[in-house]
């Protein structure tokens, strides 16, 4: 994954923006049993890429000697593309997964608490998220020889909770190392993400 991050402070107000892109190779195995052909195993692999952007605005509500609590309001958008693939090894049961692209966007509203001591800092944020758009389903065309149809994910809840935790260390005034963890819970879907970031200021 490659990401670009920027931030700007305006007194109690601050604005943060990020752009991230990633590509990964997926391996799939599907077992099928039919009355005529019996059990078969189909395999496939494809490349899935994503591009996302986020914009957050924060306002310091409470400021102490070495801590602060801020309100968060933001928006996030992401586009995911699956390159498409054809299964092998399953004979007449092999499916063709057509190249597909999905987009999503959500808003974010929450609180962020930060504590800093010397060169070390810790943060914890909790936010309510709301999915934008008509529905939260991802649909994909599938073909089996001359037959074709669409398969889709289950409906995803519009509202969720996102929790972010982080630790940072500044070896020098111009460098910073960050460790971050985030969990997004939307209905029955749970997404976990960990990040190690090096920041250079000039």
C-alpha positions as a printed NumPy array, in Angstrom:
array([[  0.   ,   0.   ,   0.   ],
       [  1.209,   3.521,  -0.826],
       [ -0.291,   6.549,   0.931],
       [  0.128,  10.323,   0.933],
       [ -0.874,  12.277,   4.031],
       [ -1.083,  15.988,   4.801],
       [ -2.264,  18.105,   7.742],
       [ -2.632,  21.798,   8.549],
       [ -3.401,  23.507,  11.864],
       [ -5.428,  26.741,  12.161],
       [ -5.36 ,  27.321,  15.905],
       [ -8.091,  25.162,  17.426],
       [ -9.083,  23.948,  13.972],
       [ -7.084,  21.388,  12.009],
       [ -7.588,  19.713,   8.623],
       [ -6.19 ,  16.347,   7.554],
       [ -6.266,  14.698,   4.142],
       [ -5.001,  11.333,   2.949],
       [ -4.815,   9.459,  -0.353],
       [ -3.984,   5.736,  -0.415],
       [ -3.71 ,   3.048,  -3.069],
       [ -3.079,  -0.686,  -2.837],
       [ -2.948,  -3.831,  -4.961],
       [ -3.168,  -7.421,  -3.797],
       [ -3.328, -10.883,  -5.366],
       [ -6.238, -13.05 ,  -4.288],
       [ -6.258, -16.866,  -4.464],
       [ -9.637, -18.618,  -4.523],
       [-10.636, -22.278,  -4.103],
       [-14.249, -23.418,  -4.677],
       [-15.496, -26.975,  -4.045],
       [-18.607, -28.111,  -5.928],
       [-20.594, -31.351,  -5.899],
       [-23.066, -32.079,  -8.69 ],
       [-25.324, -35.088,  -9.312],
       [-23.704, -35.773, -12.676],
       [-20.057, -34.854, -12.243],
       [-19.58 , -35.515,  -8.528],
       [-17.138, -33.403,  -6.466],
       [-14.838, -30.937,  -8.242],
       [-12.381, -28.269,  -7.085],
       [-12.011, -25.015,  -9.026],
       [ -9.141, -22.592,  -8.462],
       [ -8.496, -19.035,  -9.588],
       [ -6.43 , -15.967,  -8.804],
       [ -6.877, -12.296,  -9.604],
       [ -5.516,  -8.881,  -8.743],
       [ -7.674,  -6.528,  -6.682],
       [ -6.702,  -2.848,  -6.468],
       [ -8.14 ,  -0.026,  -4.399],
       [ -7.882,   3.758,  -4.244],
       [ -9.19 ,   5.719,  -1.279],
       [ -9.276,   9.292,  -0.032],
       [-10.278,  10.87 ,   3.268],
       [-10.744,  14.391,   4.601],
       [-11.122,  15.141,   8.317],
       [-11.715,  18.368,  10.187],
       [-11.019,  18.536,  13.931],
       [-11.805,  21.161,  16.559],
       [-10.162,  21.209,  19.991],
       [-12.899,  21.121,  22.611],
       [-10.734,  20.655,  25.733],
       [ -7.048,  21.442,  26.077],
       [ -4.903,  20.649,  29.133],
       [ -1.212,  20.708,  29.924],
       [ -0.332,  17.561,  27.993],
       [ -3.681,  16.387,  26.631],
       [ -6.5  ,  17.506,  24.373],
       [ -9.944,  16.276,  23.305],
       [-11.214,  17.158,  19.832],
       [-14.376,  16.709,  17.826],
       [-14.056,  14.977,  14.445],
       [-16.109,  15.448,  11.267],
       [-14.998,  13.847,   8.031],
       [-15.782,  12.049,   4.8  ],
       [-14.166,   8.995,   3.2  ],
       [-14.409,   7.53 ,  -0.309],
       [-13.   ,   4.341,  -1.811],
       [-13.   ,   2.603,  -5.185],
       [-12.156,  -1.118,  -5.488],
       [-11.52 ,  -2.937,  -8.768],
       [-11.248,  -6.702,  -9.326],
       [ -9.385,  -7.538, -12.523],
       [-11.475, -10.58 , -13.457],
       [-10.459, -14.235, -13.762],
       [-11.484, -17.671, -15.055],
       [-11.418, -20.721, -12.816],
       [ -9.441, -23.83 , -13.704],
       [ -9.454, -27.432, -12.509],
       [-13.211, -27.803, -12.123],
       [-14.097, -28.908, -15.645],
       [-17.588, -27.863, -16.702],
       [-18.126, -26.192, -13.299],
       [-15.455, -23.521, -13.889],
       [-16.843, -19.994, -13.579],
       [-15.706, -16.777, -15.241],
       [-15.644, -13.801, -12.861],
       [-16.029, -10.625, -14.902],
       [-13.881,  -7.59 , -14.115],
       [-15.878,  -5.38 , -11.736],
       [-15.548,  -2.114,  -9.859],
       [-17.282,  -0.911,  -6.692],
       [-17.343,   2.501,  -5.038],
       [-18.372,   3.526,  -1.548],
       [-18.423,   6.637,   0.587],
       [-19.17 ,   7.341,   4.219],
       [-19.251,  10.18 ,   6.698],
       [-17.622,  10.192,  10.109],
       [-18.479,  12.008,  13.348],
       [-16.756,  11.418,  16.692],
       [-14.259,  12.372,  19.412],
       [-10.479,  12.099,  19.578],
       [ -8.378,  12.139,  22.794],
       [ -4.602,  12.647,  22.735],
       [ -1.947,  12.621,  25.451],
       [  1.649,  13.746,  24.92 ],
       [  4.653,  13.459,  27.203],
       [  8.092,  14.525,  26.018],
       [  8.688,  12.727,  22.704],
       [  5.91 ,  10.157,  23.137],
       [  2.208,  10.524,  22.334],
       [ -0.869,   8.285,  22.498],
       [ -4.308,   8.732,  20.94 ],
       [ -7.735,   7.097,  21.021],
       [-10.67 ,   8.032,  18.802],
       [-14.219,   6.69 ,  18.473],
       [-16.539,   7.663,  15.626],
       [-20.003,   6.958,  14.277],
       [-19.934,   6.255,  10.532],
       [-22.732,   6.408,   7.964],
       [-22.629,   4.767,   4.542],
       [-23.671,   6.956,   1.599],
       [-25.323,   5.747,  -1.6  ],
       [-28.33 ,   3.649,  -2.533],
       [-27.26 ,   0.388,  -0.856],
       [-24.267,  -1.378,   0.607],
       [-24.282,  -4.439,  -1.685],
       [-21.415,  -5.333,  -4.035],
       [-22.734,  -6.983,  -7.236],
       [-20.6  ,  -8.938,  -9.708],
       [-21.377, -10.614, -13.074],
       [-20.57 , -14.346, -13.282],
       [-20.588, -16.555, -16.39 ],
       [-20.745, -20.348, -16.882],
       [-20.348, -21.08 , -20.59 ],
       [-23.315, -19.329, -22.269],
       [-25.192, -18.696, -19.02 ],
       [-24.57 , -15.537, -16.993],
       [-25.993, -13.951, -13.844],
       [-25.102, -11.559, -11.039],
       [-23.973, -12.542,  -7.58 ],
       [-23.882, -10.108,  -4.686],
       [-22.797,  -9.69 ,  -1.132],
       [-25.291,  -9.525,   1.692],
       [-26.755,  -6.127,   2.56 ],
       [-24.377,  -4.081,   4.695],
       [-25.725,  -1.863,   7.469],
       [-25.479,   1.863,   6.823],
       [-24.33 ,   2.815,  10.319],
       [-21.241,   1.595,  12.123],
       [-18.593,   2.346,  14.728],
       [-14.917,   3.027,  14.049],
       [-12.217,   2.967,  16.748],
       [ -8.652,   4.19 ,  16.177],
       [ -5.693,   3.863,  18.549],
       [ -2.157,   5.109,  18.041],
       [  1.295,   5.548,  19.546],
       [  3.992,   7.863,  18.214],
       [  7.609,   8.699,  18.948],
       [  9.633,  11.698,  17.734],
       [ 13.364,  10.859,  17.608],
       [ 14.044,  14.392,  16.306],
       [ 12.052,  17.545,  15.704],
       [ 11.709,  16.682,  11.996],
       [ 10.99 ,  12.932,  12.204],
       [  8.208,  10.867,  13.729],
       [  7.361,   7.155,  13.888],
       [  3.699,   6.157,  14.294],
       [  2.022,   2.871,  15.166],
       [ -1.71 ,   2.732,  14.475],
       [ -4.595,   0.286,  14.744],
       [ -8.189,   0.761,  13.64 ],
       [-11.332,  -1.382,  13.782],
       [-14.515,  -0.703,  11.809],
       [-17.688,  -2.545,  12.813],
       [-20.651,  -2.24 ,  10.437],
       [-23.421,  -4.702,  11.22 ],
       [-21.882,  -8.197,  10.977],
       [-18.83 ,  -6.94 ,   9.09 ],
       [-15.598,  -6.307,  11.021],
       [-12.497,  -4.759,   9.431],
       [ -9.132,  -4.467,  11.209],
       [ -6.141,  -2.477,   9.991],
       [ -2.668,  -1.839,  11.368],
       [ -0.197,   0.776,  10.154],
       [  3.441,   1.689,  10.732],
       [  4.207,   5.187,   9.44 ],
       [  7.381,   7.254,   9.23 ],
       [  6.868,  11.03 ,   8.971],
       [  9.486,  13.522,   7.754],
       [  8.74 ,  17.241,   8.129],
       [ 10.494,  20.082,   6.327]])
